[in-house]
Amino acid sequence: MKRLLQLFLAGLGIVLVMASCEGSYYVTDQPSEPVYVQPASPGPGYVWIDGEWGWSGGRYVYTHGYWSRPRAGYHWQRGSWGHTAHGYRWNRGGWRR
């Protein structure tokens, strides 16, 4: 019985890890970016990180941008919408060399 419980918990752990992996989510219409006031920079040398779209609750949800210190040797590439035969998909932004 103890062995069966261990196998069940191991299987559950694998399922949870796989469920947390990022997938490709498509929508028929590209959502419009909300309009909001960009706050003032907290100081010299900060870089504005544009807002991002993330998949949550069966739809894309927008997260506002923020100020960040730049990463040495990298630049921020903002995210963008891509269109395919399946519909629109958000391509996340990130630090690129």
N, C-alpha and C positions, 0 to 999 in steps of 0.2 A: 504494500500500500504506500509506503514511504517513497519507493522508487517511482511509482506512478505519479505521485504528487510532484516529485522533482522533474519528471519528464514534462508534465503539464506546465509547470512554471517556466521551464526552459523554452517550451514552445510559445507560451504567451509572451515571453521576453522578445523572441525573434519576431513575432507578429507586430509588437509595439514598435520595435526598431524599424521595421520595414514600412509601417504606416506613417512614421515620421519623416520618411524620405520625401524630398521635393519632387513633385510630379509636374506634368504639363497640363494646364487648365486653359480651356478655350471658351470664349464668349462670342456671341454673334455680333455685338456692337461694342466698340471701344469706349470705355467710360471716359467722361471728361474730367480733367484734373480740377479739383476744387480751387477756388480763388481764396488766398489768404495772404496776410501781410507777413513778409519775411522779417523776422526780428533783426535788430542791429547786431553786428559782429561783437563777440565778447572781447575782442582784442586783435591786435595786429597779427597777421600770419595765419588766421583761421580760414578754412575753406568751407563754402556752403555745400552741403550734401542734399541734393534734390530729394523730394518726397518719393516714396515707392508704393507700388501696388503689391499686395500680398493676398493669397487665396485664403479665405476664412468663411466658414458657414455657407459654403456653396456659392460664393461670389467673391469678386475682387473688392478689397477694402483698401482705402488710401491711408498712408501714414505720412504725416507732414515731415518736411525736411528739417535739418538741424545743422549747426555749426560744428566743425571738427578740426583738429590739428591735422595737417597733411602728413602722410606717411612718406618718409624719405625714399626717393627714387620712384615714386608712384604718382599718378594723377587720377582724379575721380572721373569716371565715365558714367554719365547718367543713364538710367534705365530707359527703355523705349518699348513701344508696342510693335509687335511684328504681326503681319497678316499672312495666313496660310489658307489652304483649302478647308481646314477645320474651323477657321475663325480667327479671332484675335487672341494673342498670347503675350503676356508681359515678360520681357527679358530684363532681368534684374541688373541694376547698376552695380559698380564695384570699383575697387582700386585696381588700376592696371599699370603695368610697367611701360 
